Amino acid sequence: GNTGGMMDNILASKLYRSGSVAYVTRSGGLSNEMNNIISQHTNGVYEGVALGGDRYPGSSYLDHIYRYEADPDVKLIVVLGEVGGREEYRIVDAVLSGHVRKPIIAWCT
């Protein structure tokens, strides 16, 4: 089934509100909670992507972060990373090198 239940239940619960915050996470299961938290504490979610935990994912954190960086409608980037991941360090390098200039909040679980 769908993560978090049927689509009509997710919409009825108002976990999502459109806004200017974009996020990327590995966890599809935590996407609903990310939508909820971001919608409660900001103007809402512009876009959210769950990469999944596959060994060979189709995209990376930075693929999406660079898209968010280039999109003028995105004002804040949120990343939910994982302890022990290598890709989280690439995000740090991108920020330190100036490739990512928008505000970014990252949390590793």
VENDA-V672892 format. One line per field, one symbol per residue. burial: 1 if it has 9 or more other ideal C-beta (glycine too) atoms within 8 Angstrom, else 0. A space follows every 50 residues. Layout:
# VENDA-V672892
burial: ???
This chain:
# VENDA-V672892
burial: 00010000110000110011111111100111011101100101110111 10000000011101110110100101111110001011011001100001 010101010
